[in-house]
Amino acid sequence: MTRKFAVVLFIAFLAYPHSYAARIPLGRRAVARSIERRPAPGLTNMLRRDLSRDRATPPSILSRDRIVNRYTILPRAKVEARNGLASGTHLTSRVRPGRPLSANGAQKRLGLPSRTEAQERVLLKRETSVRFNKALGGKPGVGEITIVKRAPRTVLQNVRRIH
């Protein structure tokens, strides 16, 4: 009987991860950090950890406009320039003054799975719902933003090819 209950509880946890995290008022960030710290040998495991951590992190509302970057491959940048950004899209936490990152620099700093070809400059409007996390696989202390809802193509300020 207890084994059946454990299986049902496990399935309920997998089916409704948001409800589980919402029941822990002060520990939501702790849940996200514990998921982040689990060892992951392969790339698919890293992406799975990133997805589950993003789901466990509570969304925040931006109090003011914020300019951020997105590093991606060129075909995807062209599609996003036409259609906008999908929900769950990862962005840098902010834009730093000075020379932009190179393709290899962006891959190492942000923990990206492949070499980037394009940099998109994105203007996130005030009251946009986002999730703040650390970049998995990147340099320590480097943050990332994940948008919760789809963003229209008007948020893209420019797309630039990088080498």
C-alpha positions in Angstrom: 0.0 0.0 0.0 2.8 2.5 0.9 4.6 1.6 -2.4 1.5 2.5 -4.4 1.2 5.8 -2.5 4.9 6.6 -3.2 4.4 5.9 -6.9 1.3 8.1 -7.0 3.1 10.9 -5.1 6.1 10.7 -7.4 3.9 10.9 -10.6 2.0 13.8 -9.1 5.3 15.6 -8.4 6.4 15.1 -12.0 3.1 16.1 -13.5 2.7 19.3 -11.4 6.2 20.7 -10.6 4.9 24.3 -10.2 2.3 23.3 -7.5 5.0 21.5 -5.5 7.4 24.5 -5.6 4.5 26.9 -4.8 3.9 25.0 -1.5 7.3 25.8 -0.2 7.0 29.5 0.5 10.6 30.3 1.4 12.3 27.3 -0.2 11.6 27.9 -3.8 15.0 29.2 -4.5 16.5 26.4 -2.5 14.7 23.9 -4.7 16.1 25.6 -7.8 19.6 25.7 -6.4 19.5 22.0 -5.4 18.4 21.0 -9.0 21.2 23.2 -10.3 23.9 21.5 -8.2 23.1 17.9 -9.3 26.0 16.5 -11.3 25.3 16.1 -15.0 27.8 14.2 -17.3 26.1 14.8 -20.7 24.6 17.7 -22.6 21.1 16.4 -22.6 21.2 16.1 -18.8 22.5 19.7 -18.6 19.5 20.9 -20.7 17.1 18.8 -18.6 18.6 20.3 -15.4 18.2 23.8 -16.9 14.6 23.3 -17.9 13.6 21.8 -14.5 15.4 24.6 -12.7 13.7 27.2 -14.8 10.3 25.7 -14.0 11.1 25.7 -10.2 12.2 29.3 -10.2 9.4 31.8 -9.4 8.8 34.4 -12.0 9.5 38.1 -11.3 8.1 41.3 -12.8 10.6 43.8 -14.2 10.2 47.2 -12.5 11.8 49.1 -15.4 12.9 48.6 -19.0 16.0 46.4 -19.4 18.3 46.0 -22.4 19.7 42.5 -22.7 21.4 40.3 -25.4 20.6 36.9 -26.8 23.3 34.8 -28.5 22.1 32.2 -31.0 22.7 30.7 -34.4 22.0 32.9 -37.5 19.0 30.9 -38.9 17.2 31.1 -35.5 18.0 34.8 -35.2 16.3 35.4 -38.6 13.2 33.4 -37.5 13.0 35.3 -34.2 13.3 38.7 -36.1 10.2 37.7 -38.0 8.1 35.9 -35.3 9.4 37.2 -32.0 10.9 35.3 -29.0 9.2 32.2 -27.7 8.4 31.7 -24.0 11.4 30.1 -22.2 14.0 31.9 -24.3 17.3 32.5 -22.5 18.8 36.0 -22.5 21.8 37.6 -20.8 21.1 39.3 -17.5 22.2 42.7 -18.8 24.3 44.5 -21.4 27.7 45.6 -20.3 29.4 48.6 -21.8 32.3 48.0 -24.1 33.2 45.5 -26.8 30.6 42.7 -27.3 31.5 39.1 -26.7 33.0 37.0 -29.5 31.3 33.7 -30.5 33.7 31.6 -28.4 33.6 34.1 -25.5 29.8 33.9 -25.4 29.8 30.1 -25.5 32.3 29.9 -22.6 30.8 32.7 -20.5 27.2 31.7 -20.9 27.6 27.9 -21.1 26.0 27.6 -24.5 25.9 24.1 -26.2 27.1 25.3 -29.6 29.1 28.2 -31.0 27.0 31.3 -31.6 26.7 33.2 -34.9 24.4 36.1 -34.0 23.8 38.6 -31.2 20.3 40.0 -30.8 19.8 43.2 -28.8 16.5 42.9 -26.9 14.5 45.6 -25.0 12.5 44.0 -22.3 9.6 46.3 -21.3 8.6 47.2 -17.8 6.3 44.7 -16.2 7.6 41.8 -18.3 7.4 38.5 -16.5 10.9 36.9 -16.3 12.9 34.3 -14.3 16.4 35.1 -13.0 18.9 32.3 -12.7 22.6 31.5 -13.0 23.9 30.3 -16.4 24.5 26.5 -16.1 27.8 25.4 -17.5 29.0 29.0 -17.8 31.4 31.0 -15.8 30.6 31.2 -12.0 28.4 34.1 -11.1 27.1 34.8 -14.6 23.4 35.3 -14.6 20.7 34.7 -17.2 17.1 35.8 -17.7 14.3 33.5 -19.1 11.2 35.2 -20.4 7.9 33.6 -19.2 5.6 34.5 -22.0 6.1 35.0 -25.7 7.6 38.4 -26.7 6.6 40.1 -29.9 9.2 40.9 -32.6 9.1 44.6 -31.7 11.3 43.8 -28.6 14.3 43.0 -30.9 16.3 46.2 -31.5 18.9 44.7 -33.8 20.5 41.5 -34.9 24.2 41.4 -35.5 26.4 38.7 -36.9 29.4 37.8 -34.7 32.6 35.9 -35.5 
